[in-house]
Amino acid sequence: MDITSVVTSKGQMTLPALIRKAFKIGSRSRRVRFELCQDGSARLYPVLDATSVRGALHDPSRPYDSSESEKAFTAISRQAAKIKSK
């Protein structure tokens, strides 16, 4: 299946609905990650933010702090990027 999208002069494009639905982008994920492959192709991955997994490891004795979750998510993302770049 071949799906085409237009890139604007600002470098923006709309992900077609079929792609958003296939990758479940939009309902819980608002970011995407592109991976450039050696063969010249690119891969698209949905990126979940910290609020989309909120409550997965809930500790009832501690109130939820979104800034703490965002900091932890950022630290994990940085570690994953370092590992991948090696």
Secondary structure in CASP SS format (residue, H / E / C, confidence):
PFRMAT SS
TARGET T0000
AUTHOR 0000-0000-0000
METHOD secondary structure of the structure
MODEL  1
M C 1.00
D C 1.00
I C 1.00
T C 1.00
S C 1.00
V C 1.00
V E 1.00
T C 1.00
S C 1.00
K C 1.00
G C 1.00
Q C 1.00
M E 1.00
T C 1.00
L C 1.00
P C 1.00
A H 1.00
L H 1.00
I H 1.00
R H 1.00
K H 1.00
A H 1.00
F C 1.00
K C 1.00
I C 1.00
G C 1.00
S C 1.00
R C 1.00
S C 1.00
R C 1.00
R E 1.00
V E 1.00
R E 1.00
F E 1.00
E E 1.00
L E 1.00
C C 1.00
Q C 1.00
D C 1.00
G C 1.00
S C 1.00
A E 1.00
R E 1.00
L E 1.00
Y E 1.00
P E 1.00
V E 1.00
L C 1.00
D C 1.00
A H 1.00
T H 1.00
S H 1.00
V H 1.00
R C 1.00
G C 1.00
A C 1.00
L C 1.00
H C 1.00
D C 1.00
P C 1.00
S C 1.00
R C 1.00
P C 1.00
Y C 1.00
D C 1.00
S H 1.00
S H 1.00
E H 1.00
S H 1.00
E H 1.00
K H 1.00
A H 1.00
F H 1.00
T H 1.00
A H 1.00
I H 1.00
S H 1.00
R H 1.00
Q H 1.00
A H 1.00
A H 1.00
K H 1.00
I H 1.00
K H 1.00
S H 1.00
K C 1.00
END
